[in-house]
Amino acid sequence: MDMAPTTLGAQSAPSAGTSDARSDARTKGATAITSDFETFLKMLTTQMENQDPLNPIASEDLAVQLATFSGVEQQVLTNDLLQGIAAALDQAAPQNLSRWIGMDVRAVGATAFDGAPLTLFGEAAAGADSAVLVVRDAAEREVQRLHVPPGDEQIIWAGVDENGAPLPPGVYSFELESYKGEELAAVTPVETYHRIIEARREEEGIVLVTRGGGSISAEEVTAVRAPEGS
């Protein structure tokens, strides 16, 4: 649901993601095999129902048909698996890794703040009466608590203190506290955009290094955009 973003300034609050490609290939292959096997059984049943009672199908012929289908089944699954692996390797090739460099990706994690407002994305718990955005610095110290309308998913964080003075540039992280009455109902992570300065392939997949020095798994990215002004 699209909603107008909430802009937060000096208002204060009271204290208080290779395996996927292989899996897809196996799933698609298994679906095709299941469909083909059902067709094969129907054909075999029809053949047996309409066979000549005086000259029935030999058991050896049935065994050959079953063995032939089994071999084709295994070959289809193998081909699909190899295609999935090839696609995964292609996505992780160095020339494709370079496509991440300089892009802004949306994900949970600490992000660099240079004085320009940041767009944050967070969702309060269902049924929450109120929500509070908690801001922490690079040392995980809480530096700010700001009221957020619980129904707004997009928030513009101005990066200023209660007196309107800009907070120092640095790396900041965010989370959203949801309240039902006075009771804390949930604490949820907040996403924001991160500028990517490095992309590398590791055993667990593609890892993206942000301008703030953090790292994000490519599987955790929910959106990608070109840098503003590019």
C-alpha positions in Angstrom: 0.0 0.0 0.0 1.5 3.3 -1.1 1.4 5.9 1.6 2.9 9.4 2.0 6.2 9.3 3.8 6.5 10.6 7.3 9.2 13.2 7.8 10.9 13.2 11.2 12.9 16.2 12.4 13.5 17.3 16.0 10.4 15.7 17.5 11.4 13.6 20.5 9.8 10.5 22.2 9.8 9.5 25.8 12.6 7.1 26.9 11.7 3.4 27.2 18.0 -12.9 1.3 23.4 -20.5 -5.5 21.1 -22.7 -3.4 18.0 -20.9 -4.6 18.9 -21.5 -8.3 19.4 -25.2 -7.7 16.2 -25.5 -5.7 14.2 -23.8 -8.5 15.7 -26.1 -11.1 14.8 -29.2 -9.0 11.3 -27.9 -8.4 10.7 -27.2 -12.1 12.2 -30.5 -13.1 10.2 -32.4 -10.5 7.0 -30.8 -11.7 7.7 -31.7 -15.3 8.6 -35.3 -14.4 5.4 -35.7 -12.3 3.3 -34.6 -15.3 5.2 -36.8 -17.7 5.0 -39.8 -15.3 1.2 -39.4 -15.0 0.9 -39.3 -18.8 3.1 -42.4 -19.0 1.0 -44.3 -16.6 -2.2 -43.4 -18.5 -0.7 -44.6 -21.7 0.6 -47.8 -20.1 -2.8 -48.4 -18.5 -4.6 -47.8 -21.8 -2.2 -50.1 -23.6 -2.8 -52.9 -21.1 -6.6 -52.4 -21.2 -6.6 -52.7 -25.0 -4.1 -55.5 -25.4 -5.0 -58.7 -27.2 -6.0 -61.2 -24.5 -4.6 -63.9 -26.6 -1.3 -62.1 -27.1 -0.7 -60.0 -23.9 2.2 -57.7 -23.4 5.2 -59.6 -22.1 6.5 -58.7 -18.7 9.9 -58.1 -20.2 8.5 -55.5 -22.5 6.8 -53.7 -19.5 10.1 -53.8 -17.6 11.9 -52.2 -20.6 9.3 -49.4 -20.8 9.6 -48.7 -17.1 13.4 -48.7 -17.3 13.4 -46.4 -20.3 11.2 -43.9 -18.6 13.3 -44.0 -15.4 16.4 -43.2 -17.4 14.7 -40.3 -19.2 13.5 -39.1 -15.8 17.0 -39.0 -14.3 18.4 -37.3 -17.4 15.8 -34.5 -17.2 16.5 -33.9 -13.6 20.2 -33.9 -14.2 19.9 -31.4 -17.1 17.7 -29.1 -15.0 20.1 -29.2 -12.1 23.0 -28.4 -14.4 21.1 -25.5 -15.9 20.4 -24.1 -12.5 24.0 -24.4 -11.4 25.1 -22.7 -14.6 22.7 -19.8 -14.1 23.9 -19.3 -10.5 27.5 -19.3 -11.6 26.7 -16.8 -14.3 25.1 -14.4 -11.8 28.1 -14.6 -9.6 30.7 -14.1 -12.3 33.1 -11.1 -11.8 31.6 -9.1 -14.7 28.2 -9.5 -13.1 29.5 -8.6 -9.6 30.6 -5.3 -11.0 27.0 -4.3 -11.7 26.5 -3.9 -8.0 29.2 -1.3 -7.6 27.9 2.2 -7.1 24.3 1.1 -6.8 22.0 1.8 -3.9 20.4 -1.3 -2.4 17.6 -1.5 0.1 18.2 -3.7 3.1 18.4 -3.9 6.9 21.6 -2.6 8.3 23.6 0.3 9.5 24.0 3.0 6.9 26.2 6.1 6.3 24.7 9.5 7.1 26.4 12.6 5.5 23.9 15.2 6.6 21.3 14.5 3.9 17.9 13.1 5.0 17.6 9.3 4.8 14.5 7.4 3.6 13.7 4.6 6.0 11.2 1.7 5.6 9.7 0.1 8.6 6.3 -1.5 9.5 4.8 -1.3 12.9 3.2 -4.4 14.4 -0.4 -5.1 13.5 -2.8 -3.3 15.9 -0.1 -1.1 17.4 -1.4 2.2 18.9 2.0 4.0 18.6 5.5 3.4 17.3 8.9 4.8 18.1 11.9 5.0 15.8 15.1 4.2 17.7 18.3 5.6 16.3 21.8 4.3 17.3 25.3 5.3 16.3 28.2 3.2 15.1 28.9 2.2 18.7 25.3 1.0 19.1 24.6 3.9 21.5 21.0 5.1 21.5 21.1 8.7 20.2 17.5 9.4 19.4 13.9 8.2 19.9 11.2 9.7 17.6 7.5 9.1 17.4 6.3 7.5 14.2 2.7 7.2 13.0 2.2 3.4 13.2 0.4 3.2 9.8 3.2 4.8 7.8 5.7 2.4 6.2 8.0 5.1 4.7 9.8 7.6 7.0 12.1 10.5 6.1 14.7 10.8 8.9 16.1 14.4 8.9 19.1 13.6 11.1 18.7 16.5 13.5 18.5 16.6 17.2 15.7 18.0 19.4 17.0 21.6 18.9 17.1 21.2 15.1 20.9 20.9 15.0 22.3 18.3 12.5 23.6 15.1 14.0 27.3 14.4 13.2 28.0 12.5 10.0 28.6 8.8 10.6 27.0 5.4 10.5 23.6 5.0 12.1 21.2 2.0 12.5 17.5 2.0 13.1 14.7 -0.2 14.6 11.0 0.3 15.2 9.3 -0.3 18.5 5.6 -0.9 18.4 3.3 -0.3 21.4 -0.2 -1.3 22.3 -1.1 1.1 25.0 2.0 1.3 27.3 3.1 -2.2 26.5 5.9 -2.9 24.0 4.4 -5.3 21.5 7.3 -5.8 19.0 10.7 -4.5 17.9 11.2 -4.8 14.1 14.2 -3.9 11.9 14.1 -0.9 9.6 15.4 -0.9 6.0 17.2 1.9 4.2 19.3 2.4 1.1 23.0 1.6 1.2 25.7 2.7 -1.4 27.7 -0.4 -2.5 31.4 0.0 -2.9 32.5 -3.6 -3.3 30.9 -7.0 -4.3 32.5 -10.3 -3.8 31.6 -14.0 -4.1 31.9 -16.1 -0.9 30.9 -19.6 0.0 27.5 -18.5 1.3 26.8 -16.3 -1.8 27.4 -12.7 -3.0 28.4 -10.3 -0.2 28.0 -6.5 -0.7 30.1 -4.0 1.1 28.5 -0.7 1.9 30.0 2.8 2.0 29.6 2.7 5.8 31.8 -0.3 6.1 29.0 -2.9 6.7 28.3 -6.0 4.6 25.0 -7.2 3.2 24.1 -10.6 1.7 22.7 -10.1 -1.8 19.8 -12.4 -0.7 18.8 -9.8 1.9 18.4 -7.0 -0.7 14.7 -6.1 -1.3 15.2 -3.3 -3.9 18.0 -1.8 -6.1 18.1 1.7 -7.6 20.6 3.9 -9.4 22.2 6.6 -7.3 20.3 9.9 -7.1 21.5 12.4 -9.7 23.1 9.7 -11.9 
